[in-house]
Amino acid sequence: MLNVSSDLLKHPLLRVLAVSGLLATSVSASAHHAFSAEFDASKPVEVKGVVTKFELVNPHSWLYVDVTNADGTVTNWGFEYGAPFNLKEKGITKKTLAAGTEIKINGYKAKNGQNFGYAVSSTLADGRTVQTGGAQDAPAAPAEKAAK
């Protein structure tokens, strides 16, 4: 009887192929896109608004909020959040961020100049502040930088 885990991996070429396959999958998993590809670290943003929509989708979730401007007009912003599993581990679910929920978001604006951003952290209605971004190369939230 052939034991795949031991007999096949004794062959040097198969060992190299197995290791190459593992390396290839780990590199592609961590390289899908960088913070700097879409967002501008020199343009911090802090908004307070009301949730209009929360999409828990892979690889990044999206939260949309209505923000009331100084002149009384309302602008809808979209913020990239982390992966659904990571958010769930932090207690963030569709119920936590249901439409109508008030929230404060610290992050960075999109490079394209539209009302989109990357949410580094969010302060929920219950007062908890949670890291909501998932990009490894994202800078700390603007308020967190100032506190350090």
N, CA, C and O of each residue as an XYZ file, in Angstrom:
592
protein
N       0.841     -1.186      0.000
C       0.000      0.000      0.000
C       0.883      1.245      0.000
O       1.861      1.325      0.744
N       0.529      2.212     -0.839
C       1.303      3.430     -0.982
C       0.812      4.477      0.009
O      -0.374      4.808      0.038
N       1.722      4.991      0.812
C       1.398      6.058      1.755
C       1.842      7.370      1.122
O       3.038      7.658      1.069
N       0.891      8.169      0.640
C       1.186      9.390     -0.102
C       2.025     10.361      0.715
O       2.959     10.964      0.187
N       1.711     10.518      1.972
C       2.410     11.514      2.776
C       3.870     11.184      3.023
O       4.664     12.087      3.287
N       4.245      9.914      2.943
C       5.641      9.598      3.206
C       6.367      9.076      1.970
O       7.474      9.532      1.684
N       5.782      8.133      1.227
C       6.462      7.528      0.088
C       6.712      8.515     -1.048
O       7.820      8.570     -1.582
N       5.708      9.288     -1.421
C       5.870     10.211     -2.532
C       6.806     11.365     -2.184
O       7.592     11.807     -3.022
N       6.721     11.844     -0.962
C       7.539     12.993     -0.589
C       9.009     12.627     -0.361
O       9.829     13.511     -0.115
N       9.354     11.335     -0.438
C      10.755     10.933     -0.352
C      11.473     11.258     -1.651
O      12.697     11.387     -1.674
N      10.720     11.388     -2.722
C      11.302     11.714     -4.015
C      11.640     13.204     -4.027
O      10.755     14.020     -3.767
N      12.902     13.599     -4.321
C      13.325     15.007     -4.240
C      12.508     15.957     -5.131
O      12.181     17.067     -4.713
N      12.181     15.528     -6.344
C      11.427     16.390     -7.243
C      10.027     16.663     -6.698
O       9.535     17.788     -6.783
N       9.392     15.647     -6.143
C       8.058     15.838     -5.582
C       8.096     16.732     -4.347
O       7.163     17.496     -4.102
N       9.163     16.637     -3.579
C       9.309     17.523     -2.412
C       9.421     18.981     -2.861
O       8.798     19.871     -2.281
N      10.223     19.210     -3.902
C      10.388     20.568     -4.420
C       9.057     21.105     -4.935
O       8.706     22.255     -4.671
N       8.314     20.275     -5.670
C       7.014     20.701     -6.192
C       6.032     21.005     -5.058
O       5.283     21.979     -5.128
N       6.036     20.183     -4.032
C       5.134     20.399     -2.904
C       5.448     21.711     -2.193
O       4.541     22.480     -1.877
N       6.719     21.967     -1.943
C       7.126     23.205     -1.274
C       6.824     24.410     -2.162
O       6.364     25.442     -1.673
N       7.078     24.283     -3.457
C       6.781     25.378     -4.391
C       5.298     25.700     -4.398
O       4.915     26.870     -4.417
N       4.470     24.678     -4.384
C       3.024     24.889     -4.355
C       2.584     25.610     -3.103
O       1.747     26.511     -3.163
N       3.139     25.225     -1.968
C       2.794     25.897     -0.713
C       3.228     27.358     -0.731
O       2.478     28.235     -0.302
N       4.428     27.620     -1.222
C       4.919     28.997     -1.292
C       4.069     29.835     -2.240
O       3.750     30.984     -1.936
N       3.710     29.279     -3.361
C       2.905     30.013     -4.337
C       1.549     30.396     -3.765
O       1.077     31.509     -3.996
N       0.923     29.508     -3.034
C      -0.391     29.834     -2.474
C      -0.276     30.837     -1.341
O      -1.166     31.672     -1.181
N       0.777     30.786     -0.555
C       0.912     31.747      0.539
C       1.235     33.130      0.012
O       0.766     34.120      0.574
N       2.023     33.233     -1.054
C       2.354     34.538     -1.620
C       1.120     35.162     -2.253
O       0.858     36.347     -2.045
N       0.357     34.395     -3.020
C      -0.814     34.973     -3.676
C      -1.877     35.374     -2.663
O      -2.612     36.331     -2.905
N      -1.981     34.689     -1.563
C      -2.983     35.026     -0.555
C      -2.670     36.355      0.117
O      -3.589     37.087      0.485
N      -1.395     36.683      0.285
C      -1.059     37.922      0.969
C      -0.848     39.088      0.021
O      -0.634     40.213      0.474
N      -0.901     38.852     -1.282
C      -0.561     39.904     -2.228
C      -1.730     40.422     -3.041
O      -1.508     41.003     -4.103
N      -2.991     40.238     -2.585
C      -4.077     40.586     -3.487
C      -4.148     42.071     -3.797
O      -4.237     42.410     -4.977
N      -4.117     42.973     -2.845
C      -3.881     44.380     -3.150
C      -3.482     45.115     -1.889
O      -3.883     44.766     -0.780
N      -2.695     46.123     -2.092
C      -2.163     46.886     -0.978
C      -3.049     48.105     -0.702
O      -3.757     48.591     -1.585
N      -2.993     48.577      0.521
C      -3.691     49.803      0.920
C      -3.349     50.928     -0.054
O      -4.234     51.644     -0.524
N      -2.054     51.077     -0.353
C      -1.584     52.194     -1.172
C      -2.054     52.142     -2.619
O      -1.933     53.135     -3.336
N      -2.584     51.016     -3.064
C      -3.083     50.924     -4.436
C      -4.367     51.747     -4.613
O      -4.624     52.257     -5.703
N      -5.165     51.880     -3.562
C      -6.459     52.556     -3.684
C      -6.647     53.759     -2.769
O      -7.457     54.639     -3.058
N      -5.900     53.801     -1.661
C      -6.154     54.819     -0.652
C      -4.929     55.692     -0.437
O      -3.804     55.285     -0.729
N      -5.157     56.907      0.080
C      -4.101     57.908      0.223
C      -3.802     58.162      1.705
O      -4.618     58.748      2.415
N      -2.643     57.724      2.158
C      -2.250     57.873      3.565
C      -2.049     59.329      3.966
O      -1.975     59.631      5.157
N      -1.959     60.239      2.994
C      -1.801     61.665      3.318
C      -3.153     62.375      3.428
O      -3.204     63.583      3.659
N      -4.247     61.623      3.262
C      -5.581     62.221      3.336
C      -6.443     61.512      4.381
O      -7.322     60.719      4.042
N      -6.178     61.809      5.663
C      -6.994     61.187      6.718
C      -8.425     61.706      6.676
O      -8.688     62.823      6.228
N      -9.332     60.881      7.147
C     -10.738     61.263      7.194
C     -11.356     60.710      8.483
O     -11.077     59.587      8.902
N     -12.199     61.535      9.086
C     -12.993     61.083     10.227
C     -14.422     61.501      9.930
O     -14.703     62.682      9.721
N     -15.312     60.541      9.913
C     -16.718     60.863      9.658
C     -17.591     60.265     10.746
O     -17.289     59.219     11.320
N     -18.679     60.965     11.008
C     -19.731     60.452     11.877
C     -20.961     60.366     11.001
O     -21.308     61.317     10.301
N     -21.613     59.228     11.045
C     -22.760     59.067     10.181
C     -23.687     57.972     10.644
O     -23.556     57.423     11.738
N     -24.632     57.673      9.767
C     -25.642     56.658     10.036
C     -25.526     55.581      8.967
O     -25.519     55.876      7.772
N     -25.434     54.342      9.403
C     -25.277     53.213      8.482
C     -26.485     53.125      7.551
O     -27.634     53.172      7.990
N     -26.195     52.997      6.247
C     -27.260     52.775      5.268
C     -27.199     51.357      4.707
O     -28.218     50.802      4.297
N     -25.981     50.764      4.692
C     -25.817     49.426      4.109
C     -24.503     48.829      4.610
O     -23.501     49.533      4.735
N     -24.513     47.529      4.893
C     -23.309     46.818      5.324
C     -23.226     45.530      4.535
O     -24.109     44.677      4.629
N     -22.168     45.390      3.757
C     -21.977     44.202      2.923
C     -20.825     43.368      3.472
O     -19.667     43.775      3.382
N     -21.132     42.221      4.030
C     -20.117     41.285      4.514
C     -19.752     40.364      3.355
O     -20.380     39.326      3.151
N     -18.729     40.756      2.597
C     -18.297     39.999      1.425
C     -16.778     39.844      1.458
O     -16.065     40.689      1.999
N     -16.303     38.758      0.877
C     -14.853     38.542      0.777
C     -14.329     39.156     -0.503
O     -15.071     39.175     -1.485
N     -13.122     39.653     -0.568
C     -12.156     39.643      0.524
C     -12.307     40.818      1.479
O     -11.724     40.802      2.563
N     -13.085     41.849      1.100
C     -13.264     43.019      1.957
C     -14.738     43.333      2.095
O     -15.482     43.322      1.114
N     -15.147     43.609      3.294
C     -16.516     44.048      3.533
C     -16.601     45.543      3.252
O     -15.587     46.240      3.235
N     -17.813     46.024      3.032
C     -18.027     47.456      2.770
C     -19.158     47.973      3.645
O     -20.200     47.334      3.790
N     -18.926     49.150      4.224
C     -19.926     49.826      5.030
C     -20.242     51.157      4.356
O     -19.336     51.891      3.960
N     -21.530     51.462      4.228
C     -21.966     52.724      3.637
C     -22.691     53.529      4.704
O     -23.543     53.004      5.421
N     -22.347     54.808      4.802
C     -22.938     55.674      5.822
C     -23.360     57.004      5.214
O     -22.699     57.532      4.320
N     -24.464     57.534      5.711
C     -24.888     58.890      5.356
C     -24.251     59.845      6.347
O     -24.406     59.696      7.559
N     -23.531     60.830      5.821
C     -22.838     61.819      6.632
C     -23.482     63.177      6.379
O     -23.610     63.611      5.234
N     -23.886     63.841      7.455
C     -24.468     65.182      7.325
C     -23.336     66.197      7.318
O     -22.548     66.269      8.261
N     -23.261     66.981      6.250
C     -22.216     67.992      6.082
C     -22.564     69.255      6.870
O     -23.690     69.410      7.342
N     -21.592     70.151      7.005
C     -21.781     71.395      7.750
C     -22.943     72.225      7.199
O     -23.617     72.922      7.957
N     -23.183     72.157      5.874
C     -24.261     72.937      5.263
C     -25.620     72.233      5.317
O     -26.603     72.735      4.773
N     -25.672     71.060      5.978
C     -26.923     70.338      6.135
C     -27.196     69.297      5.052
O     -28.118     68.493      5.188
N     -26.415     69.303      3.992
C     -26.591     68.292      2.956
C     -26.062     66.956      3.455
O     -25.253     66.909      4.382
N     -26.517     65.878      2.844
C     -26.093     64.538      3.251
C     -25.312     63.894      2.112
O     -25.730     63.924      0.955
N     -24.173     63.315      2.462
C     -23.332     62.620      1.502
C     -23.182     61.173      1.940
O     -22.909     60.902      3.110
N     -23.359     60.243      1.010
C     -23.165     58.830      1.322
C     -21.711     58.461      1.059
O     -21.189     58.688     -0.032
N     -21.068     57.893      2.067
C     -19.676     57.441      1.977
C     -19.643     55.918      2.015
O     -20.479     55.291      2.666
N     -18.684     55.330      1.321
C     -18.430     53.901      1.385
C     -17.054     53.667      1.980
O     -16.091     54.334      1.602
N     -16.953     52.723      2.911
C     -15.677     52.417      3.547
C     -15.352     50.940      3.430
O     -16.183     50.074      3.704
N     -14.117     50.674      3.014
C     -13.644     49.296      2.963
C     -13.320     48.853      4.379
O     -12.634     49.545      5.132
N     -13.835     47.680      4.719
C     -13.580     47.044      6.002
C     -12.785     45.766      5.750
O     -12.485     45.430      4.604
N     -12.452     45.070      6.808
C     -11.738     43.807      6.705
C     -12.638     42.670      6.255
O     -13.807     42.871      5.928
N     -12.075     41.482      6.246
C     -12.803     40.281      5.843
C     -13.892     39.946      6.858
O     -13.732     40.213      8.049
N     -15.000     39.360      6.394
C     -16.110     39.027      7.303
C     -15.695     38.210      8.522
O     -16.149     38.490      9.632
N     -14.850     37.216      8.337
C     -14.443     36.372      9.463
C     -13.720     37.199     10.529
O     -13.985     37.044     11.721
N     -12.805     38.078     10.098
C     -12.066     38.912     11.056
C     -12.998     39.864     11.795
O     -12.834     40.101     12.992
N     -13.972     40.405     11.077
C     -14.926     41.301     11.726
C     -15.783     40.552     12.744
O     -16.051     41.056     13.834
N     -16.207     39.345     12.375
C     -17.025     38.541     13.283
C     -16.266     38.230     14.567
O     -16.845     38.236     15.653
N     -14.964     37.959     14.442
C     -14.137     37.698     15.633
C     -14.122     38.896     16.572
O     -13.934     38.739     17.778
N     -14.320     40.100     16.021
C     -14.317     41.325     16.822
C     -15.716     41.736     17.254
O     -15.905     42.797     17.848
N     -16.693     40.890     16.954
C     -18.057     41.161     17.373
C     -18.861     42.018     16.412
O     -19.924     42.523     16.771
N     -18.360     42.188     15.189
C     -19.080     42.995     14.208
C     -19.857     42.080     13.271
O     -19.284     41.242     12.576
N     -21.169     42.260     13.271
C     -22.061     41.460     12.438
C     -23.036     42.406     11.734
O     -23.008     43.618     11.946
N     -23.886     41.835     10.903
C     -24.935     42.647     10.245
C     -25.827     43.301     11.294
O     -26.302     44.420     11.102
N     -26.052     42.604     12.397
C     -26.893     43.141     13.470
C     -26.205     44.323     14.166
O     -26.859     45.308     14.508
N     -24.887     44.223     14.373
C     -24.114     45.286     15.018
C     -24.174     46.569     14.211
O     -24.270     47.664     14.765
N     -24.113     46.418     12.879
C     -24.097     47.585     11.994
C     -25.336     47.604     11.098
O     -25.232     47.748      9.879
N     -26.482     47.460     11.703
C     -27.741     47.502     10.967
C     -28.000     48.923     10.464
O     -27.510     49.893     11.041
N     -28.771     49.034      9.389
C     -29.155     50.349      8.864
C     -29.778     51.173      9.986
O     -30.604     50.685     10.758
N     -29.356     52.443     10.053
C     -29.863     53.343     11.088
C     -28.939     53.482     12.279
O     -29.151     54.354     13.122
N     -27.906     52.634     12.370
C     -26.954     52.666     13.478
C     -25.972     53.822     13.294
O     -25.439     54.023     12.202
N     -25.735     54.579     14.365
C     -24.744     55.658     14.315
C     -23.345     55.079     14.497
O     -23.149     54.118     15.241
N     -22.364     55.684     13.798
C     -20.988     55.192     13.836
C     -20.015     56.323     13.537
O     -20.346     57.266     12.819
N     -18.817     56.219     14.093
C     -17.723     57.145     13.774
C     -16.604     56.315     13.159
O     -16.231     55.272     13.697
N     -16.075     56.774     12.042
C     -15.036     56.042     11.325
C     -13.796     56.905     11.171
O     -13.879     58.061     10.756
N     -12.639     56.335     11.509
C     -11.339     56.968     11.268
C     -10.631     56.176     10.189
O     -10.549     54.950     10.261
N     -10.126     56.869      9.202
C      -9.423     56.172      8.136
C      -8.802     57.125      7.145
O      -8.330     58.203      7.509
N      -8.807     56.720      5.888
C      -8.156     57.480      4.828
C      -9.016     57.488      3.578
O      -9.707     56.516      3.272
N      -8.961     58.603      2.861
C      -9.752     58.775      1.644
C      -9.185     57.962      0.485
O      -8.011     57.594      0.469
N     -10.053     57.698     -0.475
C      -9.651     57.009     -1.695
C      -8.837     57.963     -2.571
O      -9.049     59.176     -2.546
N      -7.914     57.408     -3.339
C      -7.105     58.215     -4.254
C      -7.940     58.829     -5.372
O      -7.570     59.870     -5.914
N      -9.060     58.202     -5.725
C      -9.854     58.678     -6.850
C     -10.667     59.937     -6.532
O     -11.340     60.469     -7.415
N     -10.615     60.420     -5.287
C     -11.288     61.653     -4.914
C     -12.772     61.514     -4.627
O     -13.417     62.487     -4.237
N     -13.323     60.329     -4.812
C     -14.739     60.129     -4.535
C     -14.948     59.893     -3.039
O     -13.988     59.839     -2.270
N     -16.206     59.755     -2.638
C     -16.539     59.578     -1.226
C     -16.411     58.121     -0.802
O     -17.377     57.477     -0.392
N     -15.193     57.631     -0.915
C     -14.853     56.284     -0.489
C     -13.620     56.378      0.384
O     -12.828     57.312      0.266
N     -13.468     55.405      1.257
C     -12.296     55.409      2.107
C     -11.999     54.040      2.676
O     -12.725     53.070      2.453
N     -10.925     53.995      3.406
C     -10.479     52.789      4.100
C     -10.680     53.042      5.583
O     -10.141     54.010      6.121
N     -11.434     52.203      6.243
C     -11.722     52.371      7.671
C     -10.680     51.630      8.501
O     -10.674     50.400      8.545
N      -9.804     52.378      9.154
C      -8.814     51.761     10.035
C      -9.496     51.334     11.328
O      -9.304     50.216     11.806
N     -10.298     52.245     11.891
C     -11.020     51.918     13.121
C     -12.398     52.566     13.094
O     -12.625     53.570     12.419
N     -13.298     51.966     13.839
C     -14.664     52.473     13.921
C     -15.115     52.460     15.371
O     -14.855     51.512     16.112
N     -15.793     53.525     15.759
C     -16.376     53.583     17.090
C     -17.861     53.284     16.935
O     -18.602     54.011     16.274
N     -18.269     52.188     17.567
C     -19.638     51.692     17.449
C     -20.586     52.448     18.375
O     -20.149     53.196     19.250
N     -21.864     52.249     18.178
C     -22.893     52.936     18.970
C     -22.759     52.660     20.466
O     -23.129     53.501     21.285
N     -22.224     51.468     20.836
C     -22.070     51.136     22.255
C     -20.791     51.704     22.869
O     -20.494     51.456     24.037
N     -20.022     52.481     22.062
C     -18.808     53.128     22.560
C     -17.521     52.373     22.302
O     -16.437     52.928     22.479
N     -17.615     51.117     21.887
C     -16.403     50.342     21.583
C     -15.741     50.864     20.319
O     -16.412     51.171     19.335
N     -14.399     50.962     20.356
C     -13.633     51.285     19.157
C     -12.951     50.010     18.707
O     -12.252     49.358     19.483
N     -13.160     49.657     17.441
C     -12.701     48.384     16.900
C     -11.868     48.624     15.651
O     -12.222     49.449     14.808
N     -10.753     47.895     15.533
C      -9.975     47.944     14.292
C     -10.808     47.245     13.226
O     -11.111     46.058     13.341
N     -11.173     47.989     12.193
C     -12.069     47.430     11.175
C     -11.384     47.187      9.845
O     -11.939     46.504      8.984
N     -10.197     47.728      9.659
C      -9.464     47.492      8.429
C      -8.661     46.206      8.526
O      -8.381     45.716      9.619
N      -8.295     45.669      7.375
C      -7.551     44.420      7.382
C      -6.253     44.454      6.604
O      -5.513     43.470      6.602
N      -5.956     45.570      5.938
C      -4.743     45.647      5.116
C      -3.505     45.714      5.997
O      -3.427     46.522      6.922
N      -2.545     44.859      5.698
C      -1.336     44.804      6.519
C      -0.471     46.048      6.368
O       0.280     46.390      7.281
N      -0.565     46.729      5.227
C       0.285     47.902      5.003
C      -0.420     49.220      5.298
O       0.131     50.284      5.015
N      -1.616     49.173      5.856
C      -2.358     50.404      6.164
C      -1.748     51.091      7.376
O      -1.348     50.433      8.337
N      -1.678     52.423      7.326
C      -1.187     53.157      8.498
C      -2.230     53.135      9.614
O      -3.384     52.761      9.401
N      -1.803     53.541     10.799
C      -2.733     53.629     11.925
C      -3.748     54.723     11.634
O      -3.510     55.588     10.791
N      -4.862     54.688     12.318
C      -5.877     55.719     12.145
C      -5.287     57.075     12.542
O      -4.453     57.142     13.444
N      -5.709     58.150     11.881
C      -5.157     59.478     12.180
C      -5.193     59.831     13.660
O      -4.206     60.354     14.177
N      -6.287     59.566     14.360
C      -6.382     59.885     15.791
C      -5.418     59.027     16.595
O      -4.872     59.486     17.598
N      -5.200     57.782     16.166
C      -4.267     56.899     16.864
C      -2.840     57.382     16.698
O      -2.035     57.239     17.619
N      -2.504     57.951     15.546
C      -1.166     58.488     15.319
C      -0.886     59.637     16.268
O       0.190     59.715     16.861
N      -1.862     60.534     16.409
C      -1.698     61.702     17.253
C      -1.512     61.331     18.716
O      -0.818     62.035     19.450
N      -2.122     60.239     19.146
C      -2.053     59.841     20.545
C      -0.706     59.219     20.888
O      -0.357     59.134     22.065
N       0.055     58.787     19.898
C       1.337     58.116     20.148
C       2.474     59.085     20.317
O       3.612     58.670     20.533
